[in-house]
């Protein structure tokens, strides 16, 4: 079982990015394989710290980890794909820069990372896809197929944007810088204005003959079908990341991600309250009075529920573990059944006579007196309606 990332780096959950970076720097120096040759334990600790740093230093990944744990960053983390420890270190070498003209990596271990080329490959944009789910699908988890329209690297020109057989050249205007400088003399000195090169639009490259398929863009718009596995217990607003399935980057850059955002469909029978579900169950007066065993719908089928004799309208009955699974931990919520006793709206003469006889018995009498037919002062009541959104918000507290 994986250790907690905050525990690995020795920081609190409220730690800032700078605190995370500082802690990782210390551990990286301590356990880097170059300083601990042939020490497998140090190498594993270095990899473990690096994995924790990648997640906790990234806002999106950290939010998913805080919400879902290790499962939340499993799809997009790409852990364990580095060929050796040096590859891992170079992936994070940017946090060691800024000291005396060379990085900490260079000072301790030799070598160094390359400065980023502003005209180099660009990472592609992310895509956000809403995914509506029924409550039954949330309760069991499900694999879904989604269609995505995204920019893919042009297969004809391999992303260069140039026609097959031709080459991409350095822009003659900016000489590959991607920027042009305009200097204007002012009364007190010079004013320098730096803008993107108008010839190459900031790429630093020039294409004489454009690819006929992508028209020099290096990418084409395509439709793909992706599979996404939804774990049981997700909620409205949760999202999963499909790494590398977004728009392809420019100039051969890596693709962005697809963020699959969960939406919950409204259910005809159930109302969700956390991981519990609430159901209104209509029963007859005889069932409430005598007791009964009734079949009740659940998110995974039907179950029998015992109604005790004398059950009152509005009584809440709990069916344990019939709710929604807890995300990334064992157990389920409950199904809370609110009993509603149905009053018949139409009665036959025989039914009226029987009810009249029952009303005269002691167990059917209440403190409310029945008015006689000669009393003409009675009024028709108005039905009281409520749309209070907090109606079920405190249901669970009634069982605590």
Buried (B, 14 or more C-beta within 10 A) or exposed (E): EEEEBBEBBBBEEEBEEEBBBBBBBEBBBEBBBBBBEEEEEBBEBBBBBBBBBBBBBBEBBBEBBBBBBBBBBBBBBEBEEBEEBBEBBBBBBEBBBEEEEEBBBBEEBEEBBEEEEEBBBBBBBBBEBEBEBEBBBBBBEBEEEBEBEBBBBBEBBEBBBBBEEBEBEBBEBBEBBBBBEEEEEEEEEEEEEEEEBEBBEBBBBBBEEBBEBBEBBBBBEBEEEBEBEBBBBBBEEBBBBBBBBBBBBBBBBBBBBBBBBBEBEEBEEBBBBBBBBBBEBEBBBEBBBEEBEBEBBBBEEEEEBEBEEEBEBEBEBBBEEBBBBBBBEEEBBBBBBBBBBEEEEEEEEEEEEEEEEEEEEEEEEEEEEEEEEEEEEEEEEEEEEEEEEEEBEEBBEEEE
